[in-house]
Amino acid sequence: MSLKNNCVMNIWGFLKKFFFAVCLFIGMSGVSAWAQEDEYDPASDPTIPRRYEDPDGFVFYRAHINHFTQATDENGKIIIPASRGYRYCKYMPKSKKIRASVYENKNGVTITYYGVFNTDGTEIIPRERLYTKLLFVSSSKRFSVKKGEYSGVCDSLGREMISPDMHYIDCKPHQEKYYYVTDGEHSGVIDYNTGKVLIPLDRGYTYTRYNPAYNYIQVKRGDLIGACLEDGTELIPPEWFGCVFNSARGKFMVKSSPDKLWEEYKF
């Protein structure tokens, strides 16, 4: 065999092995992706229960009955009945819970709604809440949810701490003490543990931040600064160009304009 033919055969052999490896990788990736994501496996019969096992040891079986998902545990107990109308479900190892989803078409747009189940089959977040996004936040052990563009929060038991119906576009936790909320224009504060609104948006504050050193909430309305107590009670109206707590005096100091001297705030 000539040197030229030998080179051609070697190249062809390499290409065949490379093509096989690529196909194998794609095939394995497809199986893995289907096992993790909420979608049908086109290579199998979705009506036949399929086993899923997470590295943490949780095992469940998923099948589709009349196009709806039904999930069972290892003993055959139904965790998610097909009668609930969910289309897919997925185990979330960080939360130790199962997220289920269903979709509908509105004016040519597909909208997905989510629910959450404990592994014993208790539905802690029903799809009827119409959450269009649902993520588990490991740092807070809570669920970040959305209904359209509006944000909310549920605790690990599924209780709604902040409803998206309050029309906040963002909810940011702070030191497991507060949530800072905003509608994009105004800022408010919600108690982290109770969900109670401490500073409502209708006060018109444009900025709210807790000062842990002196246990008060600094607030602003535009460029003007004020202060609130920890429970949200307004202590100093935001009417000042400067407002700080002087620890040496144990008093709040304010200034009425940039060129004025600091003076003690008189309650």
C-alpha positions as CSV (number, residue, x, y, z in Angstrom):
1,M,0.0,0.0,0.0
2,S,1.3,3.4,-0.9
3,L,2.1,6.1,1.6
4,K,-0.7,8.2,0.2
5,N,-3.3,5.4,0.6
6,N,-2.1,4.6,4.1
7,C,-2.6,8.2,5.2
8,V,-6.1,8.3,3.7
9,M,-7.0,5.1,5.6
10,N,-5.7,6.5,8.8
11,I,-7.6,9.7,8.4
12,W,-10.8,7.8,7.6
13,G,-10.3,5.6,10.6
14,F,-9.9,8.6,12.9
15,L,-13.0,10.3,11.4
16,K,-15.1,7.2,12.0
17,K,-14.0,7.0,15.7
18,F,-14.5,10.7,16.1
19,F,-18.0,10.6,14.6
20,F,-18.9,7.6,16.8
21,A,-17.7,9.5,19.9
22,V,-19.7,12.6,19.0
23,C,-22.8,10.5,18.5
24,L,-22.3,8.7,21.8
25,F,-21.8,12.0,23.6
26,I,-24.9,13.5,22.1
27,G,-26.9,10.4,22.9
28,M,-25.8,10.4,26.5
29,S,-26.3,14.1,26.8
30,G,-29.9,13.7,25.5
31,V,-30.7,11.1,28.1
32,S,-29.1,13.2,30.9
33,A,-30.9,16.3,29.8
34,W,-34.3,14.6,29.7
35,A,-33.7,13.1,33.1
36,Q,-33.0,16.6,34.5
37,E,-35.4,18.8,32.4
38,D,-39.1,18.8,32.1
39,E,-39.7,17.3,28.7
40,Y,-40.6,14.0,27.0
41,D,-38.0,11.5,26.0
42,P,-38.8,10.9,22.3
43,A,-37.1,7.5,22.4
44,S,-39.4,6.0,25.0
45,D,-43.0,5.4,25.7
46,P,-44.1,8.1,28.2
47,T,-46.9,6.0,29.5
48,I,-44.4,3.5,31.0
49,P,-43.1,4.6,34.4
50,R,-39.5,5.6,34.2
51,R,-37.2,5.5,37.2
52,Y,-35.3,8.5,38.4
53,E,-32.7,8.5,41.2
54,D,-31.0,11.5,42.6
55,P,-27.4,11.3,44.0
56,D,-29.0,12.1,47.4
57,G,-30.8,8.8,47.3
58,F,-34.4,9.9,46.5
59,V,-36.1,7.7,43.9
60,F,-39.3,8.2,42.1
61,Y,-41.1,7.0,39.0
62,R,-42.7,9.2,36.4
63,A,-45.2,8.3,33.7
64,H,-47.8,10.2,31.6
65,I,-51.5,9.2,31.8
66,N,-53.7,10.9,29.2
67,H,-50.9,13.4,28.7
68,F,-50.7,14.3,32.4
69,T,-47.8,13.5,34.7
70,Q,-48.2,11.0,37.5
71,A,-45.3,10.4,40.0
72,T,-45.0,7.5,42.4
73,D,-42.4,6.6,45.0
74,E,-40.5,3.3,45.2
75,N,-43.5,1.6,47.0
76,G,-46.0,2.6,44.4
77,K,-47.6,5.4,46.5
78,I,-48.8,8.2,44.3
79,I,-46.9,11.4,45.0
80,I,-48.4,13.5,42.2
81,P,-51.7,12.2,40.7
82,A,-52.4,12.7,37.0
83,S,-55.8,14.2,38.1
84,R,-53.9,17.3,39.3
85,G,-53.4,18.2,35.6
86,Y,-49.6,18.7,35.7
87,R,-47.7,18.0,32.5
88,Y,-44.2,17.5,34.0
89,C,-42.4,17.2,37.2
90,K,-38.8,17.4,38.4
91,Y,-37.0,16.7,41.7
92,M,-35.1,19.6,43.1
93,P,-32.3,18.1,45.3
94,K,-31.4,21.4,47.1
95,S,-34.9,21.8,48.4
96,K,-35.8,18.1,48.7
97,K,-39.0,18.8,46.9
98,I,-40.6,18.2,43.5
99,R,-41.5,21.0,41.2
100,A,-44.4,20.3,38.8
101,S,-45.5,22.4,35.8
102,V,-48.4,22.8,33.4
103,Y,-48.7,25.1,30.5
104,E,-51.4,26.8,28.5
105,N,-51.6,28.7,25.3
106,K,-52.9,32.3,25.5
107,N,-53.1,34.2,22.2
108,G,-50.3,32.1,20.7
109,V,-48.1,32.5,23.7
110,T,-47.2,29.5,25.9
111,I,-47.4,30.2,29.6
112,T,-46.1,27.8,32.2
113,Y,-47.5,27.6,35.7
114,Y,-45.7,25.9,38.6
115,G,-46.5,24.0,41.8
116,V,-44.4,22.2,44.4
117,F,-44.8,18.9,46.3
118,N,-43.1,17.4,49.2
119,T,-41.7,13.9,48.6
120,D,-44.6,12.4,50.6
121,G,-47.1,13.9,48.1
122,T,-48.2,17.0,50.0
123,E,-48.8,19.8,47.6
124,I,-47.4,22.9,49.3
125,I,-47.6,25.3,46.4
126,P,-50.6,24.7,44.1
127,R,-50.5,25.7,40.5
128,E,-53.7,27.7,41.0
129,R,-51.5,30.5,42.4
130,L,-50.5,31.0,38.8
131,Y,-46.7,31.4,39.4
132,T,-45.0,31.7,36.1
133,K,-41.5,31.3,37.6
134,L,-40.4,29.4,40.6
135,L,-36.9,28.9,41.9
136,F,-35.5,27.5,45.2
137,V,-32.9,29.9,46.8
138,S,-30.5,27.7,48.8
139,S,-29.1,30.6,50.8
140,S,-32.5,31.5,52.3
141,K,-34.2,28.1,52.0
142,R,-37.1,29.9,50.3
143,F,-38.8,30.0,46.9
144,S,-38.5,33.0,44.7
145,V,-41.7,33.3,42.6
146,K,-43.1,35.4,39.9
147,K,-46.5,36.1,38.4
148,G,-45.7,37.7,35.1
149,E,-43.3,40.6,35.8
150,Y,-44.1,40.8,39.5
151,S,-42.0,39.1,42.2
152,G,-42.9,37.3,45.4
153,V,-41.5,34.9,48.1
154,C,-42.7,31.6,49.6
155,D,-41.1,30.0,52.6
156,S,-40.0,26.3,52.7
157,L,-43.5,25.2,53.8
158,G,-45.0,26.9,50.7
159,R,-46.6,29.8,52.7
160,E,-46.7,33.0,50.7
161,M,-44.6,35.6,52.5
162,I,-44.8,38.2,49.8
163,S,-47.5,38.0,47.1
164,P,-46.7,38.9,43.5
165,D,-50.2,40.5,43.6
166,M,-48.6,43.4,45.6
167,H,-46.9,44.3,42.3
168,Y,-43.3,44.4,43.4
169,I,-40.9,44.0,40.6
170,D,-38.1,43.0,43.0
171,C,-37.7,41.6,46.5
172,K,-34.2,41.5,48.0
173,P,-33.6,39.9,51.4
174,H,-31.3,41.6,53.9
175,Q,-29.6,39.7,56.8
176,E,-32.8,37.5,57.4
177,K,-34.4,40.6,58.9
178,Y,-36.0,42.5,56.0
179,Y,-37.0,42.4,52.4
180,Y,-36.4,45.5,50.4
181,V,-39.1,45.8,47.8
182,T,-39.7,48.1,44.9
183,D,-42.1,48.8,42.1
184,G,-39.4,50.4,40.1
185,E,-40.0,53.9,41.4
186,H,-40.7,53.6,45.1
187,S,-39.0,51.5,47.8
188,G,-40.5,49.7,50.8
189,V,-39.6,47.2,53.6
190,I,-41.2,43.9,54.6
191,D,-40.4,41.9,57.7
192,Y,-38.4,38.8,56.7
193,N,-40.0,36.4,59.2
194,T,-43.6,37.5,59.2
195,G,-44.2,39.0,55.7
196,K,-45.7,42.1,57.4
197,V,-45.3,45.4,55.4
198,L,-43.3,47.7,57.6
199,I,-42.8,50.5,55.1
200,P,-45.4,50.6,52.3
201,L,-44.6,52.0,48.9
202,D,-47.2,54.7,49.2
203,R,-45.0,56.7,51.5
204,G,-43.1,57.6,48.4
205,Y,-39.6,56.7,49.6
206,T,-37.2,56.2,46.8
207,Y,-34.6,54.5,48.9
208,T,-34.6,52.3,52.1
209,R,-31.6,50.7,53.8
210,Y,-31.2,49.3,57.3
211,N,-28.3,50.5,59.4
212,P,-27.3,47.6,61.6
213,A,-24.7,49.6,63.6
214,Y,-27.4,51.9,65.0
215,N,-30.6,49.9,64.4
216,Y,-32.6,52.3,62.2
217,I,-33.7,52.4,58.6
218,Q,-32.3,55.2,56.4
219,V,-34.9,56.5,53.9
220,K,-34.8,58.9,51.1
221,R,-37.3,60.8,49.0
222,G,-35.3,61.9,46.0
223,D,-32.2,63.6,47.4
224,L,-33.7,64.3,50.8
225,I,-32.9,62.0,53.8
226,G,-34.7,60.8,56.9
227,A,-34.9,57.9,59.2
228,C,-37.4,55.2,60.4
229,L,-37.4,52.9,63.4
230,E,-36.8,49.2,62.9
231,D,-40.6,48.6,62.9
232,G,-41.0,51.1,60.0
233,T,-42.3,54.0,62.1
234,E,-41.1,57.2,60.6
235,L,-38.8,58.9,63.1
236,I,-37.4,61.8,60.9
237,P,-39.2,62.8,57.7
238,P,-37.0,62.8,54.6
239,E,-36.7,66.5,54.5
240,W,-33.0,66.9,55.1
241,F,-29.9,67.1,52.9
242,G,-28.1,65.1,55.6
243,C,-29.3,62.8,58.4
244,V,-26.9,60.6,60.4
245,F,-26.8,59.1,63.9
246,N,-24.0,60.5,66.1
247,S,-22.9,57.7,68.4
248,A,-20.8,60.1,70.6
249,R,-23.9,62.2,71.3
250,G,-26.4,59.5,71.0
251,K,-28.4,61.8,68.8
252,F,-29.5,62.2,65.2
253,M,-27.8,65.0,63.4
254,V,-29.3,66.8,60.4
255,K,-28.5,69.6,58.0
256,S,-31.1,71.6,56.1
257,S,-28.9,72.4,53.1
258,P,-25.5,71.4,51.8
259,D,-23.8,74.6,53.0
260,K,-25.4,74.5,56.5
261,L,-23.7,73.1,59.6
262,W,-24.9,69.9,61.3
263,E,-27.4,70.4,64.1
264,E,-29.1,68.1,66.5
265,Y,-32.6,66.9,65.4
266,K,-35.3,68.1,67.7
267,F,-38.1,65.6,68.2
